[in-house]
C-alpha cells in the first residue's frame, strides 16, 4: 500500500498542527455523553431515561447551531465563532456540575447550541489548506483521528467518573474544551484558500448551492452515523442477551480499530469510491451481523461493515467539500454537522425500539435496512430529470463549474 498520499498531505503547511489540535480537542468532547449520563444517574440519582432527556436537549441544540455558526464563520471569520463558543463552554461547564436536574435539563439546550464545533472547524480548514486532489487522504486522516478520540474519550470519562467523581469529570471536560477553543482561537487556521481569500466573494443565494446532490450528500451523512449509533446499541443488547456483556468494551474497540484501518487504506487508494456505494454496501453488510451469538463471532461479523465506516465518512466529507462554494463552505459544513448529529440522535432510539419489540438480532437488520432504504432514496433524488435536458450550453457550463467548486 502506497503511503505517498499521506506524506504529501502531511507535508503541506499547517496540516499536521491542525490535525493534532483537532485530535486533542475531540477527546473531551467525545466523553461528554457518557460523563453526563453517569452524572445524572450516579450523582443526581435520576434514571437513564432522565439522562437521555438531557442528551436529547443538548443534541437538539447542537443540530440547530451547525448552520448558524457556519454562516457566521463565512461572514465574519473563524475567531468570532470560536470566541462565542469557548465563552459559552466555559459558562456552561462552570455551572452545570452544581445544577439540580431540572435546571440542568433547562440549560442543556443552550449548552448544546454553544458546543465548540471542532469537527466543522477542522474539516473547513482542511478544505482550505489542502488542494482537491489530496483531500481524500486529508479527510481520511481526520476521520482516523475521530475514531482515535472516540476510543480514548469515553473510556477516560467512564474511568474518571466511576473512580473519582462525576462532578470533577464534568469540570475536567469543560476545562479541556475551553483550552481547545482557546488554542484554536490563537492558531486561527485559514478557512479559505490563498487564491480565493484575496478575491472579493459575492453572496451566493442558498437556492444556487443547496442542490439535490448536496441534499443527497447530507442524507448519506445522517445515514452513516445512524447505522453506527444503531449498531452500537445492538452490540450491547446482543451481548447482554447471551450473557457476555462484560465483553462489550473489547468488541467496540475491535470495531473501531477495523474502521480506523479501513479509513487508512481508503485514504491511500488512488481511486475514489462513491459514498452512495459505500453506504449501500455497509447497510447490506450490517443486516446479517445479528446472527452472531458469541463475542468473538460478533467481532468477526462486524469486520466487513466496520471496515467501511471511516471510508464512508471520509468520502462523504470530501464530496460535500467539493459541492460547497468556498464563500458558503462554513454553512454547508455546518449543515453536514447537523446531519451527523441528527443521525446519531435517531439511530439509538430507533434501533432500541425495534429491539424492544422483537430481538437484539433485529437491531442490526433495522440499522442496516434503514440506511439501505435511505441510499435508494438518495439514488432516486439524484436521478436525471427529464426536463433537465440542456436548455442552453451556458446553463450546463455554469452547473458544472458550481459542482466542481
N, C-alpha and C positions, 0 to 999 in steps of 0.2 A: 504493500500500500504506500503510495507516494505521500510524503508529508510536506511537499513543497507548497501546497496551498496555505497551510498553516504558517509556514515560515514567512511567506510573503505577506500575510496579514499582520503577523506579529512584528514585522519589520517596519510597518507603517507608523509614522509619528503619532503618539498618543494612544494607540490601541491597547498596548499592554497595561498602561496605567488605568485606562478606563475599565478594562475587564476586571482587574484586581479590585478596584474600588467597588464596582458593581457586585462582585462576589461577596466581599465582606459586608456590604450594605444589605445584601439579601438575607444573610444568616439570621439577624434578629427579626426581620420581617417574616421569615418562614416559621419562626417559633411562636408567633402571635396567637394563632388559632388554638393550639394545644395548651399554651400557657394560660390564655384567658378562660378556656374551658375548665382547666383544673382550678383556677382561682375561684370561679363561680361555684364549682362543686365542692371543693375542699375547704375553702376559706369562708365563702358566703353561705355555705350549707344549702345551696339550691340544687335542683336536679339537672340532668343533662339536657332536658327539654328547655329549661331556663337558659342554660349556657348556649344552646342552639339559637335562641332568640337574639342573644347579644351578637353572636356571629352573623346572623341574618341581617340585623340592622347595620352592622359595620360593612357587610358585603354590599348592601344597597348603596351606602354612602360612597364606597369605592367605585362602584359601577357608574354612579352619577358624576363623579369627579373627573373621570378619564378624559372625555372630550372637552370639558370645561377648562381644565388646566392645560390640555394640549393646545386649545385655541389661544389661551393666554401666552403660552410659550411662543407660538407663531407670531403673535402681535407685539409682545413686549420683551421677549427673550427669556432665557432659562433662569436667570438669577432671581427674578421676582417670584416665579413659581416656587423655587427652592426655598426662598425666604419665608413665604406664606406657609408652606407645608412643614418646614422644620420648626417654626414657631408653634404651629398647630400641634405637631407631635410632642414637643416639649410640654405644652399646656395640658394636653390630654393625659399623657403618661405620668405627669406630676400629680394629677388629682385622681386618676382612675383607680389606683390601688386602694385608696381610702374611702371610696364611694360605697354606699349601700347598693343592693341590687337594683332597685327601682331607678336610682339616679344613674347608675352605670348603664342600664338599658337605654335611658333617655339620651345619654351623651354618646352612645356607640355610633349612632348615625353620623354625628358631626366628626367623631374621631376617624371613622372610615373615610369620610369625604376628604379629610385633611391628611390622609396617608401619603407618605413620601413615595412618589411614583418612580422607584428605582428602575424597574424594567423598562418603562416607557423612555426614561432619560437615556438609559444605556443603548436601547435599540435606535433611538433617533440620532444619537451621537455617532453610533457605528455607521448608520446610513450616510451621515455627512462626511465622515473620515475615510471610509472605505469605498473605493470605486466599485461600480456594479459587478464587474467580473470577479471580484473577490468576496462579495457579500455572502455567498453560500458558506464559505469557510468561516467568515467572521460571525455570522449568526449561529452557526453550529457550535463554535466556541462559547458564545453567550449562553446557548441552551445547555451545554455541558456544565457550565458554572451554575446555572439554575438548578440542575439536578444535584450538583455537589452541595449547594446550600440547603436543599431540602433533605439531604441525607444527614447534614450536621445540625441544622437549626432545631427541628422538632425534638431530636434526641437530647440535645443540650437543654432545651426548655423543660422537657419532662424530668430529666435528671435534677435540675436545679429546683424545680417546683416541688418535687417529692422529697428531696434530701435537705433542702434549705427552707425556703418558704415561697409561696406564690407571690406574695407582695414584693419581695426582693427581686423575684424573677421578672415581674412586670416593670419594675423600676430599671432593671438592667437592660431589658429590651428597649425601653424608652430612651435610655442613655445611648444605646448603640444606634438607634435610628436618628437621634439628634446629631450624634457625631458624624454619621454618614451624610446627612443633609449638609452639615457644615463643610465637610471635605469637598463634596460636590459643588457647593457654592464657591469655594475658594478656587477649585480647579476650573470650573465653568467650561466644560467641554463644548466644542463647537456643535451647533445644530444645523448648520448649513455648510455646504462645500465651499471651498475658496472661490471657485469660479462663479457661483451664484450669489455669494454674500456681498460681492461688490456691485451687483446689479440691483436696481430697484424692482421690487416684486409687486405686481398688481394683485388686488384682492380677487380670488377666484370664487365665483358663486358655487355653493355646495352642489347644485344640480349638475355642474360640469364634472366634478370629480367623484361624486357618490354614484358610481356606475353599478350596473348589475354584476359586473365582475368583482368589484370591491365588496359588494354585499355578500356575494358568494364566499369570498375570502374570509369575511367576518364570521359567517356561519360555520365555516370549517374551523376557524379558531375556537369558537364556542364548543363545537363538537369534539375537538381534540381533547379539551380539558374535561368535558363532560364524561367521556369514556374513561379518562384517568381517575376522576373522582369516583365514578361508579365502580370501577374495578377495585379501587382502594377499599371501599366499603364491602364489596363482595368477597374480597380476600379474607377480611376479618370474620365475616359471617360464615364462610366455608370452613375455616379452621376451627371456629367455635363449635360448629355443628359436629365436627369429627373429633372434638376434644383435644385439639392441638393449638389452642390459641396462644400458647407460650412461644410458638414458632413464628408469630406474626411479624415481629421485627426483622428476623432473618429473611423471610420471604419478600418483604417490601424492599430490603436492602438489595437483594438479588435482582429484583425487578428494576430498581433504579440503576444498578450497575449495567444491566443489559441495555437499558435505554441510553445511558451515557455512552456505552460502547457503540451502539447503533448511530448515535449522533456524531461520534468521532469518525466513524467510517464514512458516513454520508458526506461530511464536510470535506473529506479528502477526495471524493469522487469528482471526476470531470463532468459527469452527466448529471443534470438536474431532473429529479422525478417530480411530476406534477403533484401538488398537495392533495388533489381530489383522488388520485390513485392511491396515495399513501393512506388517506383516511378510510377509503373503502376497504382496502386490504386489512388495515388494523381492526376495523369494525368486524369484518368477517372472521378474522383470526381470534377475536376475543370471545365470540359466541360459544365455542366448544370448551373453553377453559374450565367451566363448571363441572366437567366430568371427573376432575381430579379429586381424590379422597384422602390423600396424604400430603404433608407439607412439601416433601421432595418432589412428588408428582406435580404439585401445583407450581413449583418453581420451573419445572420443565415445560409445563403447559403455557406458562406466561412468556416464555422466551420469544416465540415468533412475533406476537403482538407487541411485546415490550420493546423489542429492538427497533420498532417503528415510531415510538413515542417522540423521542428527541428529533429525529429527522422530520417528522410531520410538523412540529412546532417551528423548527428552523426554516423549513421550506415555505411555510405559510407566512412567516415574518418577511422572508426575502421577497415573496410575491407581493405582499402589501406595500413594502417599501418601494417597489418598482411602480406600483399603481399610483402612489401618492405624489402629487406635485410638491416640490420642496417647500413652497410657501405655506402649505397647509399640512405638512407631514406630522407636525405635533398633534393636530386634531385627529388625523387618521390613526396615528399610533395610539392615541387616547381611546378612540373607538375600538381598536383591537384589544386594548387592555380591558375595556368594559365587557367585550365579548368573552374574553378569557375568564373574567370574574363571574359573569353570569353563568357560563358553562360549568364552572366549579361549583357554583351555588345550586345549580339544578341537578347535577349528577348524583350526589349522595342521597338527597331525599327521594328522587325518582326511583333509583335502584333499590333504596331501602324499602319503599312502599311495595315495589314488586316482590321483593324477597319476603316481606311480612305476609303477603297474600299467597305466596307459592313456596319457594325454597331458595336457599343460597345459590344453587346452580343457575336458577333463572335470573339472578342478578347479572351474571356475565352475558346471558342472552339479551337481557334488556339493554345493557350498556352498548354492546356491540351492534345489536339490531337497530337501536335508535340512531346511532351515528351513520350506519349504512343507509337508512332511510333519509337522513339529512344529506348524505352525499348525493343520493338520487335527486333530492330537491334542488341542490346546487347545480347539478347537471342540467336539470330542466330549466332552471333560472337562466343559465348561460347559453341555452340553445340559440342558434341564429334566428333572428326574426325574419319572417317572410317579407315584411315591409322594410327591412333594413338593407335592401339592395342599394348599391351605391347610387345615391341621388346625384352626387357630384364628386369629382375626383378630389376637390379641395376638402370636402367634409370627411372623406375617408382618410386623407392625409392628416387632417387635424386630430382625428381619433387615434391614429397610430402614434403620433407624437405624444399625445396625452398618456397613452398606455405605457409608453417607454420612459416617461419622465419619472 
